[in-house]
């Protein structure tokens, strides 16, 4: 049976999170968490679901890009795609005309991620497995000076040792997580205190605070959080690309007394050498640099790793080219001995990235040292298979697929601009 893809639809789905300042940071002060939501259908009635994350305005542009890519997908069979998944990846990313508006970056790469996420979901459903157990399909073009196909295979072969024990461990304990939900930049001190208290009572020990808009305010909020969580719990800070290089070093040095594990996105996400300078300057303070949620592609990650410009790799399930490209980054990070701590601050990102980080531990790194996955407690109720958190750990998903199928009622209610939620706000 061929499972021929006969239809691809994409919808603009937005949630008005800006009304309560959920997701607010120093650069994105009023985000409405949104997705370009893709459904692919086969001639056998099977469906695959995918998405890419945005923060409101501009989602309609990503939708247009997905529609442009759809002609490269519809008419192909699933077997045809997965038998040469590397070739299919290149078909989407290297179209002789559309690659001009990339290549492998920006809106067209976000659209590629949405389409590929849907294909992986369809493949996993048809196989009755989840993507963390499906390893193939990596495009090694442009990264062989950092990681060859032979080296990648060697990493995976070596990781077979102890693999079943790690599977059993994850099924029992889950993967360690940290929370960002307590300290969005737009939250009042009163709300911050309440959310932090609730999180501590629920067993959370790792907390991230948004910083970067005002130094005095950052000092006050970091002091407040550190007092509440105590000296032994973990604190991270995130500037969301707010500073120049010198400003980042000065600002974070002022916050060093609160013992942050890392400063996340201290400057332009494209400035690899700037991140390297910041990393070198902050190393004596015991503060690492984390970045990656807006790294365009595997090539940027390659250069960050080669330049020792980051101490924590933050993959994103929708910024890179889906599972295919994230696998390349996981393997490079392992070779360079840099821990992976995925970005998941957005609608659907927790659902997606849990598969990637579980795969990393079970089949690549075999390590939990300095590793954790972000969690934000927003909008999970809109998914058919939402993430499950127990004792501040991600519990492995049980349903086949990539966990990004949304409830149709939620899609219709929040579709922009005609959904009921948005009609009420107009």
Secondary structure, DSSP 4 states (H G I P E B T S, - for coil): ---BEEEEEEEEEE--GGGGTTT--SS-TT---EEEEEEEEETTS-EEEEEEEE-STTHHHHHHHHHHHHTTTTT-BHHHHHHTHHHHHHHHH--TTGGGG-SSSHHHHHHHHHHHHHHHHHHHHHHTS-GGG-------TTTTTT--HHHHHHHHHHTTTTHHHHHHHHHHH-EEEEE-TT--TT--HHHHHHHHHHHHHTT--EEEEE--S-HHHHHHHHHHHHHHH-SSSEEEEE-TT-S-HHHHHHHHHHHGGG-EEEEES-S-TT-HHHHHHHHHHHGGGT-EEEE-TT--SHHHHHHHHHTT--SEE---TTTSSHHHHHHHHHHHHHHTT-EE-----STTHHHHHHHHHHHIIIIII---TT--EEE--SSGGGBTT--EEETTEEEPP-SSS-S-PBPHHHHHHHBTTTSHHHHHH-
